[in-house]
């Protein structure tokens, strides 16, 4: 795999492309996954998708809203 042969520590994946299988494949290689949730993707349905998929972190302009959503208070 290209990511492994280039010794990546992390990858960034556009929010619509984040999926559990993709996150798991990278995690198996010890590679962290960042979900890019900016612009039109910075919405609850994409945050939920990234969280459910197992992304290690979410790139967002709305961190307080993501935290509230993830904790069930938003």
C-alpha positions in Angstrom: 0.0 0.0 0.0 1.3 3.4 -0.9 0.5 4.9 2.5 2.5 2.3 4.3 5.5 2.3 1.9 5.8 6.1 2.3 5.7 5.8 6.1 2.6 8.0 6.6 1.5 8.7 10.2 -1.9 10.1 9.1 -4.1 10.6 6.1 -6.9 13.2 5.4 -10.1 11.9 3.7 -12.9 14.1 2.4 -16.0 13.7 4.5 -18.1 12.1 1.8 -15.5 9.4 1.4 -15.0 8.5 5.0 -16.1 4.9 5.7 -15.5 2.3 8.4 -13.7 0.0 6.0 -11.3 2.8 5.0 -10.6 3.9 8.5 -10.0 0.3 9.6 -7.6 -0.4 6.7 -5.5 2.6 7.7 -5.7 1.8 11.4 -4.5 -1.7 10.8 -1.4 -0.1 9.3 -1.0 2.2 12.3 -2.1 5.3 10.3 -4.5 7.9 11.8 -7.4 9.2 9.8 -8.5 12.8 9.7 -12.0 13.5 8.2 -12.0 16.8 6.3 -15.3 18.3 7.2 -15.0 21.9 5.9 -17.3 24.0 3.8 -20.5 22.2 2.7 -19.3 19.1 4.6 -19.2 20.8 8.0 -22.7 19.5 9.0 -24.0 17.1 11.6 -24.7 14.3 9.1 -21.0 14.3 8.0 -19.8 14.6 11.6 -21.9 11.6 12.5 -20.5 9.6 9.6 -16.9 10.4 10.5 -17.5 9.4 14.2 -19.3 6.2 13.3 -16.5 5.3 10.8 -13.9 5.6 13.5 -12.0 8.7 12.2 -9.4 9.8 14.7 -10.2 13.5 14.3 -12.5 15.8 12.4 -11.2 18.9 10.7 -13.9 21.5 11.2 -14.6 25.2 11.6 -17.3 24.4 14.2 -15.5 22.4 17.0 -18.0 23.4 19.7 -20.9 22.1 17.6 -19.1 18.9 16.8 -18.4 18.2 20.5 -22.1 18.9 21.4 -23.3 16.7 18.6 -20.9 13.9 19.6 -22.0 14.1 23.2 -25.6 14.0 22.3 -26.3 17.6 23.6 -26.3 19.3 20.2 
